[in-house]
Amino acid sequence: MITGKASIYEAIIKVEDKIVFKTDGDDLDHLIASLSVHCESEKSGAEAEIIEVSTHNIVYRCHKQSASYD
């Protein structure tokens, strides 16, 4: 936050309860797109969510699962 202004949303990706990616911003659509790209590059089991900072409500959540074809 270069301007010192608080962002509306915070986005994180966790793998096995470890935060591997974190960002924030005001444009929900941009954050969803960014989170999708980063989540896809992580290994299976990655969990991502975007929260509204002021309310702590989760406004977006996804989970990456890779299928195994044997």
Buried (B, 14 or more C-beta within 10 A) or exposed (E): EEEEEEBBBBBBBBBEEEEBBEBBBEEBEEBBEBBBEBBEEBEEEBBBBBBBEEEEEEBBEBEBEEEEEE
